[in-house]
Amino acid sequence: SDAPGGFREEIREFNLGGGFEYWYAKQFAIRAGYFNEPSTKGGRKFITLGLGLKYTVFGLDFAYLIPTEQRHPLQNTLRFSLLFDFDAFKDGTTDEKK
């Protein structure tokens, strides 16, 4: 174990997170989530809101982090992702054709 407190320390390292996602016409997504880290391991707590767009084999995701406390180091954090679906070439289909 890499934790100095053994298994009990490992249990204290668990993070809690979850979210929801809704797709419209298999092309537009709206997302919301929550992340909670124990205070002994950093204490990060924030809500995320996001949007996604998918077109054939390409995707673009955007997320905004909203800290649950003032003067948080992740305040005003934006996340972007650009996606490429290699599997769409393997089977010759995309979400639009399915």
C-alpha positions as CSV (number, residue, x, y, z in Angstrom):
1,S,0.0,0.0,0.0
2,D,1.2,3.5,-0.8
3,A,-0.7,5.0,2.1
4,P,1.2,5.4,5.3
5,G,-1.9,4.6,7.3
6,G,-2.6,1.3,5.5
7,F,-6.0,0.3,4.4
8,R,-7.8,2.8,6.7
9,E,-5.8,5.6,4.9
10,E,-6.9,4.2,1.5
11,I,-10.5,4.4,2.5
12,R,-10.1,8.1,3.4
13,E,-8.8,8.7,-0.1
14,F,-12.2,7.9,-1.7
15,N,-13.6,10.8,-3.7
16,L,-17.3,11.2,-4.4
17,G,-18.5,12.4,-7.8
18,G,-21.5,12.0,-10.0
19,G,-23.4,13.7,-12.8
20,F,-26.2,13.7,-15.3
21,E,-26.1,13.9,-19.1
22,Y,-28.9,14.5,-21.6
23,W,-28.4,14.1,-25.4
24,Y,-30.8,15.7,-27.9
25,A,-30.9,14.2,-31.4
26,K,-27.6,12.3,-30.6
27,Q,-25.8,15.5,-31.5
28,F,-26.2,18.0,-28.6
29,A,-25.5,17.2,-24.9
30,I,-26.0,19.1,-21.7
31,R,-24.3,17.9,-18.5
32,A,-24.2,18.7,-14.8
33,G,-22.1,17.1,-12.1
34,Y,-20.6,17.3,-8.6
35,F,-17.2,16.4,-7.2
36,N,-16.3,16.1,-3.5
37,E,-12.8,15.3,-2.1
38,P,-12.1,14.6,1.6
39,S,-10.6,17.7,3.4
40,T,-7.6,15.6,4.4
41,K,-6.8,15.0,0.8
42,G,-7.2,18.5,-0.6
43,G,-10.9,19.3,0.0
44,R,-11.8,20.1,-3.5
45,K,-15.6,20.5,-3.9
46,F,-17.2,21.8,-7.0
47,I,-20.2,21.7,-9.4
48,T,-19.7,21.3,-13.1
49,L,-21.9,22.4,-16.0
50,G,-21.2,21.5,-19.5
51,L,-22.2,21.2,-23.2
52,G,-21.3,18.8,-25.9
53,L,-21.6,18.7,-29.7
54,K,-21.1,15.7,-31.9
55,Y,-20.9,15.6,-35.7
56,T,-20.0,12.4,-37.5
57,V,-16.7,11.4,-36.1
58,F,-15.9,14.7,-34.3
59,G,-16.9,15.9,-30.9
60,L,-16.4,19.1,-28.9
61,D,-17.0,19.3,-25.1
62,F,-17.0,22.4,-22.9
63,A,-17.3,22.4,-19.1
64,Y,-17.3,25.2,-16.4
65,L,-16.3,24.4,-12.8
66,I,-18.2,26.2,-10.0
67,P,-16.5,25.9,-6.6
68,T,-18.8,25.6,-3.6
69,E,-16.6,27.9,-1.5
70,Q,-15.1,31.4,-1.9
71,R,-11.5,31.9,-3.0
72,H,-11.1,28.4,-4.4
73,P,-8.1,27.6,-6.6
74,L,-10.3,26.2,-9.3
75,Q,-12.5,29.2,-9.5
76,N,-13.4,30.2,-13.1
77,T,-11.9,27.1,-14.6
78,L,-13.0,26.2,-18.1
79,R,-12.3,22.8,-19.7
80,F,-12.4,22.0,-23.4
81,S,-12.1,18.6,-25.1
82,L,-11.8,17.8,-28.8
83,L,-12.8,14.2,-29.6
84,F,-12.3,11.9,-32.6
85,D,-14.1,8.6,-32.9
86,F,-11.7,6.1,-34.5
87,D,-14.3,3.2,-34.1
88,A,-16.6,4.9,-36.6
89,F,-14.1,4.0,-39.3
90,K,-13.8,0.4,-38.2
91,D,-17.4,-0.5,-38.5
92,G,-18.2,2.0,-41.2
93,T,-21.0,3.7,-39.2
94,T,-21.4,6.9,-37.3
95,D,-24.2,7.9,-34.8
96,E,-26.0,9.7,-37.7
97,K,-26.3,6.4,-39.6
98,K,-27.3,4.2,-36.6
